[in-house]
Amino acid sequence: MYALHSVPPHSASARPQPALVAIVYANEAYPQSTFEQIVEDCRARGVRVVGVLQHPICSDTAGHCDVVLEELTTGLRTDLFEDRGPGATGCRLDVAALAEVNAQVARSLDHDPELLILNKFGKVEAEGRGLLDLVAIAVDRGIPVVIGVPIRNLEAWRTFAGDVSVEFSSEPSEVKEWLNRTFPAAVAQSPEPAAC
């Protein structure tokens, strides 16, 4: 497990608000299944979760993949990269598409969610743009945030997040323990085994 970044362990009675949870992963090894499990666990618990899931779309034999973002409230999927044709070089990020996803998630934050999930603190966020305003809105409203952070952007994340960030590896059990501590009432809703 990654060391906590200036934050003591959470407890149900006295956890700092808001909590920023960074799921730190090796560059180019996005923890897709971990994020899918978080969303599944939250929905099973009845936790009102908003944000985005990232889905890779691999369409050629060279292993080239694009990314589609799924907005969790509506299920709307948005292509994040421009198709500039074969041989195109440089960043293909569709800034307008990212802005549209940002607006969709911002609207969902108006419906009293309990958790915001963002796919990645990427290059654009490390430069102070992208989905960072969603983190600021959540912080303002006391909504915990879970976000993926590749190792290459970890120092930029630490600078941005300050002393309200906790870091975990992409091991699903670490995040599940955090969810248990953060949403104890949801855990208590699990059905009790029948008595003999």
C-alpha positions as CSV (number, residue, x, y, z in Angstrom):
1,M,0.0,0.0,0.0
2,Y,1.2,3.5,-0.7
3,A,1.9,5.6,2.3
4,L,-0.8,8.0,3.4
5,H,0.0,11.5,2.2
6,S,-0.2,13.7,5.3
7,V,-3.6,12.3,6.3
8,P,-4.3,10.1,9.4
9,P,-6.5,7.0,9.0
10,H,-10.2,7.7,8.5
11,S,-12.8,6.8,11.0
12,A,-16.6,6.9,10.7
13,S,-16.9,9.6,13.4
14,A,-14.0,11.8,12.6
15,R,-12.8,11.7,9.0
16,P,-11.5,14.9,7.3
17,Q,-13.7,16.4,4.7
18,P,-13.3,16.3,1.9
19,A,-11.1,13.3,1.2
20,L,-9.2,13.1,-2.0
21,V,-8.3,9.5,-2.8
22,A,-5.5,9.0,-5.4
23,I,-5.3,5.5,-6.9
24,V,-1.6,5.5,-8.0
25,Y,-0.7,3.3,-10.9
26,A,2.3,2.5,-13.1
27,N,2.4,4.7,-16.3
28,E,0.4,3.2,-19.2
29,A,-1.1,0.5,-16.8
30,Y,-4.5,2.1,-16.2
31,P,-6.4,0.2,-13.5
32,Q,-9.6,-0.3,-15.5
33,S,-11.0,-3.1,-13.4
34,T,-10.3,-1.3,-10.1
35,F,-12.4,1.7,-11.1
36,E,-15.2,-0.6,-12.5
37,Q,-15.2,-2.4,-9.1
38,I,-15.4,0.9,-7.2
39,V,-18.5,1.9,-9.2
40,E,-20.1,-1.5,-8.8
41,D,-19.4,-1.6,-5.0
42,C,-20.8,2.0,-4.6
43,R,-24.0,1.2,-6.5
44,A,-24.5,-2.1,-4.5
45,R,-24.2,-0.1,-1.3
46,G,-26.6,2.6,-2.5
47,V,-23.9,5.3,-2.5
48,R,-24.8,8.1,-4.9
49,V,-21.8,8.1,-7.2
50,V,-21.1,10.5,-10.1
51,G,-18.2,11.1,-12.4
52,V,-16.6,9.2,-15.2
53,L,-15.3,5.8,-16.1
54,Q,-12.6,5.4,-18.7
55,H,-13.0,2.7,-21.4
56,P,-10.2,1.8,-23.9
57,I,-11.2,1.4,-27.6
58,C,-8.5,-0.5,-29.5
59,S,-9.2,-0.6,-33.2
60,D,-6.0,-1.6,-35.0
61,T,-3.4,-4.4,-35.0
62,A,-0.7,-2.0,-33.9
63,G,-2.2,-1.9,-30.4
64,H,-3.3,1.8,-30.8
65,C,-6.1,2.6,-28.3
66,D,-8.4,5.5,-27.9
67,V,-10.3,6.4,-24.8
68,V,-14.1,6.8,-24.3
69,L,-15.4,8.4,-21.1
70,E,-18.6,7.2,-19.7
71,E,-20.5,9.7,-17.6
72,L,-21.9,7.7,-14.7
73,T,-25.2,9.5,-14.2
74,T,-26.5,9.2,-17.7
75,G,-24.3,6.5,-19.2
76,L,-23.4,8.8,-22.1
77,R,-20.1,7.9,-23.7
78,T,-17.8,10.5,-25.3
79,D,-14.8,9.8,-27.5
80,L,-11.9,11.7,-25.9
81,F,-9.5,11.7,-28.9
82,E,-9.8,13.2,-32.4
83,D,-9.4,10.9,-35.4
84,R,-6.8,12.8,-37.4
85,G,-6.0,10.1,-39.8
86,P,-3.1,7.8,-40.2
87,G,0.4,9.2,-39.6
88,A,-0.9,12.1,-37.4
89,T,1.5,13.0,-34.6
90,G,1.2,15.0,-31.4
91,C,-1.6,15.2,-28.9
92,R,-5.0,14.1,-30.2
93,L,-7.0,15.1,-27.2
94,D,-10.3,16.6,-28.2
95,V,-10.5,19.6,-25.9
96,A,-14.1,20.3,-26.8
97,A,-15.1,16.7,-26.0
98,L,-13.3,16.9,-22.6
99,A,-15.1,20.2,-21.9
100,E,-18.5,18.6,-22.7
101,V,-17.8,15.7,-20.3
102,N,-16.7,18.3,-17.7
103,A,-20.1,20.1,-18.1
104,Q,-22.0,16.8,-17.9
105,V,-20.3,15.8,-14.6
106,A,-20.7,19.4,-13.2
107,R,-24.5,19.1,-13.8
108,S,-24.5,15.7,-12.0
109,L,-22.8,17.4,-8.9
110,D,-26.0,19.4,-8.4
111,H,-27.9,16.2,-7.4
112,D,-26.4,15.7,-4.0
113,P,-23.9,12.9,-4.7
114,E,-21.9,11.2,-2.0
115,L,-18.8,10.4,-4.1
116,L,-17.1,11.8,-7.3
117,I,-15.0,9.4,-9.4
118,L,-12.7,10.8,-12.0
119,N,-10.7,8.5,-14.3
120,K,-7.4,10.3,-14.3
121,F,-5.2,13.1,-13.2
122,G,-3.5,13.3,-16.5
123,K,-1.2,15.7,-18.3
124,V,-4.0,18.2,-18.9
125,E,-4.9,18.2,-15.2
126,A,-1.2,18.4,-14.1
127,E,-1.1,21.6,-16.1
128,G,-4.1,22.9,-14.1
129,R,-6.8,22.3,-16.7
130,G,-9.1,19.4,-17.7
131,L,-11.4,18.0,-15.0
132,L,-9.7,19.9,-12.1
133,D,-12.6,22.3,-11.6
134,L,-14.8,19.3,-10.8
135,V,-12.4,18.4,-8.0
136,A,-12.7,22.0,-6.7
137,I,-16.5,21.9,-6.8
138,A,-16.5,18.6,-4.9
139,V,-14.0,20.0,-2.3
140,D,-16.3,23.0,-1.8
141,R,-19.3,20.7,-1.2
142,G,-17.5,18.2,1.0
143,I,-17.8,15.4,-1.5
144,P,-15.0,12.8,-1.4
145,V,-13.2,12.3,-4.7
146,V,-11.5,9.1,-6.1
147,I,-9.1,9.8,-9.0
148,G,-6.5,7.8,-10.9
149,V,-3.0,9.2,-10.8
150,P,-0.2,7.8,-13.0
151,I,3.2,7.7,-11.3
152,R,4.6,10.4,-13.7
153,N,2.0,12.9,-12.4
154,L,2.2,12.0,-8.7
155,E,4.3,15.0,-7.6
156,A,1.9,17.3,-9.5
157,W,-1.0,15.6,-7.8
158,R,0.6,16.0,-4.4
159,T,1.2,19.7,-5.1
160,F,-2.4,20.2,-6.1
161,A,-4.0,18.1,-3.4
162,G,-2.0,19.2,-0.4
163,D,-2.7,17.6,2.9
164,V,-6.2,16.2,2.2
165,S,-5.0,13.5,-0.1
166,V,-4.6,9.8,0.6
167,E,-2.8,7.4,-1.8
168,F,-3.6,3.8,-2.5
169,S,-2.2,1.3,-5.1
170,S,-4.7,-0.1,-7.6
171,E,-5.3,-3.1,-5.4
172,P,-9.1,-3.2,-5.1
173,S,-9.1,-4.3,-1.5
174,E,-7.4,-1.1,-0.4
175,V,-10.1,1.1,-1.9
176,K,-12.8,-1.2,-0.6
177,E,-11.5,-0.8,3.0
178,W,-11.6,3.0,2.5
179,L,-15.2,2.7,1.2
180,N,-16.1,0.7,4.3
181,R,-14.7,3.4,6.6
182,T,-16.1,6.3,4.6
183,F,-19.6,4.9,4.1
184,P,-20.3,2.9,7.2
185,A,-24.0,3.3,7.1
186,A,-24.1,1.8,3.6
187,V,-22.1,-1.2,4.9
188,A,-24.7,-1.6,7.7
189,Q,-27.4,-2.0,5.0
190,S,-26.0,-5.4,4.0
191,P,-28.5,-8.2,4.8
192,E,-27.8,-10.2,7.9
193,P,-27.5,-14.0,7.6
194,A,-30.7,-15.8,8.6
195,A,-30.7,-17.1,12.2
196,C,-30.9,-20.9,12.7
